[in-house]
Amino acid sequence: MKKWAILTFLLLAGAATWTECGSRAATALPGQSSHITDRTASARQPIEKSGLDREHTLQTALLEDRVHAVVMLTLNAGWAYSLEHVWAISNAGAAWNLVWHRPIPILAFAAVSRTDAWAVTAPAGARRFRVWHTANGGHTWTSRAVPTRWQVVEAFISVDARGDGRILVTGPVAPQTGPEALFAVDQGQVQAKPVYASQAGGLSNIVFPARDAGVAVDQAVSGPQNISPPMFYTINGGVTWHPVVLPALPIVASASMAKGGPEYIVNAPIDFVSASTGYAALESPAAKVYRTTNAGASWAPIHSPPVTAGYGISTTWQTPERGWVMAGTKGASILWGTFNGGKTWTRLASENFVSMPQFVSARDGWALVVVPHPNPYGGPNTFVRTVNGGRTWTPIAIR
C-alpha cells in the first residue's frame, strides 16, 4: 500500500498575496565509501567517525532527547534523524547505521523507501537552503542549494517514490505569519523558482498525496474556521491554496470566545493511505478525527475515541480500516486503535510517547517514549516496539 506522510520542520522564499476569494495565490563509516556531491558548488569533505564515536553519538542522541523522529517503512527498514544525524535502520529496529553526521541543522526529512530519503538543511541566519537526496541508503548524497530573499527558519518536505513533491520553506515569523515559498521537486530535481510565495503566509506540514493535489496546515490558527481555517488545499501543485471547511466543529460558548478561544489546530501527521484517502486529527474543545476521500478538498468527521478536550491528539493509519489515535494526558499519552474504519475504538496502552507511534502492519509498530524521571521535564528517551498492535511495548536493545 502506497503511503504518504510528513515529517516536520520548514523553509521558504518569494512574494505573493492573498486573493479576495480566500485563496493564496555524510559521513564515511568504517568499511563504507561515502561522499556528498554538490551540484552547485564544491561539497565539504565528509567527517570521519570511528565506530566508538558512532556508538556514542547514537546513545547520546537518544538519552538527551535529540532524536527528532523514527520512521519505520517495513519490518526491517526505516530511518531516524536528529538535528545533525541520520541513521538507516534495519533488523526490526535493532540495528542503527549512522549515514549522516554534519554540523548543519536538518530542518526537514522525508523517508521514501529503505534506500531513498531526502533532507533539507540551512545554516542559522542563512538566506538559502540546501536539499539533499540519497538513493542508496545513505552511502552517498547529492545536494542543491536554493537561494531565498530572507533568512530560512523552518522547512517541510513531501516527496513520493517517483521523486515528485514539494518543499515549503519559511522565514522569521512575526508574530504568527512570515515569508514563505513552495518549491517543486520534479523527478528528483529541485526547481529554483518557487511555484508559490507569500510575504505573510502561515502554511506548515504540507502533504502531497498526488502530483498536483496537496494539503497544508495553517500555522496561525486562533479562532473559528470562518476567521482562520485550520487547513488549506490545492489542486494545481500549490500555485493557489483554498480554505478547507471542516464540518461539525464544536459550538463554543461566548465566554470562551471572549477569552480568545477556541483554537482549532490540525496536528501532524496528516496521513494518506492512498492518493485520495487521508486522515487528520483536529485538536479543539472536542478532539475529532477527519477523513478525506478526494485528496484533501473536503473532509468529514468519523467516529472518534473519547479523547479529553484540550489535550494533544494525533492519528496514523495503515489502511482505511486500520488506524490509531494518540491523545496526550497529564504524564502520559493514551493510544487507541480501530480495525473497522473508526466505527469502534479500543484503548490499547498508556505510555509517555514522544510522538505518534509508527505501524507497518496490524501488529508491528515502533515508538520513542520518555523514561519516567524525577525531572519534571522527563528523562531519557527509549526506542520501543509492539508486536500486538500497540497493546504492550518492549524496549529494543539497539546497536
Secondary structure, 3 states (H helix, E strand, C coil): CCCECCECCCCCCCCCCECCCCCECCCCCCCCCCEEEECCCCCCCCCCCCHHHHHHHHHHHHHCCCEEEEEEEECCEEEEEECCEEEEEEHHHCEEEEEEECCCCEEEEEECCCCCEEEEECCCCCCEEEEEEECCCCCEEEEEEEECCCCCCEEEEEECCCCCEEEEEECCCCCCCEEEEEEEEECCEECCCCCEEEEEECEEEEECCCCCCEEEEECCCCCCCCCCCCEEEECCCCCCCEECCCCCCCCCCHHHHHCCCCCCEEEEEEEECCCCCEEEEEECCCCEEEEECCCCCCCEEECCCCCCCCCCEEEEECCCCCEEEEEEECCEEEEEEECCCCCCCEEEEEECECCCCEECCCCCEEEEEECCCCCCCCCCEEEEEECCCCCCCEECCCC
